[in-house]
Amino acid sequence: MSTANMSTANMSTPTHAVPHRTSALPILRRTLLDGWRGLVGWALGIIAVLALYLPLYPTLQGPEITELIDQLPAELVQTLGYDDMASGAGYAQASFFGLLGFVLITIASIGWGAAAIAGQEETGRLELTLAHAVGRVQVALESAAALIVKLLLLGGVVFGLLTVMSPAFELDLEPANILATTLAWVGLGALAGTTALAAGALTGRRVWALGAGAAVAVLGHAFDAVGKMNDGLEWLRNLSPFAWAYGSEPLANGVDWGGLGLLWGVSALLVAVAAWALSRRDVLG
């Protein structure tokens, strides 16, 4: 073929640029990849707490422990859940789910929720993300999804470890009840975290997001405690996410669909608020 014919052929052959392909769920993927070390750290902390407290259960069934609890104020014993320490379900609830486990998951979730939008905005990364044709609603929804995935992974650690440790340390917990309580525990974390996410989307300030999430966790626990100690204020428990999660004692009695529905339903509503707020607020200005 002559040079002229080759030139003509090259000119007549269309050249198609390879389209640029973006990965699916970029915010979710990036958040999980960037935060895996922190997630592992929280999982190790939870494992350490369970490994520290649950093996003590067989040694705490003597009369000395009962006498010690009897010396405490009745209101304090009821608030802390120490009135049922003799059962494996009561002990696991009081030592982990209602105390240190609650503290750990709320701190983790509030930190993740506050960092997702408000933290990204304060560092300037949110503006860069939006400049790459990622929608605001997409940012909010994928940030919430990343939060929930992390919490569910922590829940998986708790469920697996408790299922293994229950027969080993004579707790006699039903796997179905462990699952129900773990979902309630994760739901508590999700509610606190999505509160921080929504506050961050509304204000763009991490400090407000942290404060809002902490307020939900602290007030929820306080409302439950005050409602238990004061018969005239028992109605406060109806406003307490802590009571929604544990009021029916799911570790002993099984799943409470109403409580789970409230926890996860309010969390979903807060995610919708975050998406709406971020879509309307001036981030780039």
Protein Blocks (a to p, Z undefined) as FASTA:
>chain_A
ZZklmmmmmmmpccddddddddehkllmmmmmmmmmmmmmmmmmmmmmmmmmmmmmmmmm
cfklmmmmmmpcfklmmmnopmmmmpmklmmmmmmmmmmmmmmmmmmmmmmmmmmmmmmm
mnommmmmmmnopafklmmmmmmmmmmmmmmmmmmmmmmmmmmmmmmnonopafklmmmm
mmmmmmmmmmmmmmmmmmmmmnopaklmmmmmmmmmmmmmmmmmmmmmpmklmmmmmmpm
klmmmmnopmlnopafklmmmmmmmmmmmmmmmmmmmmmpcfkZZ
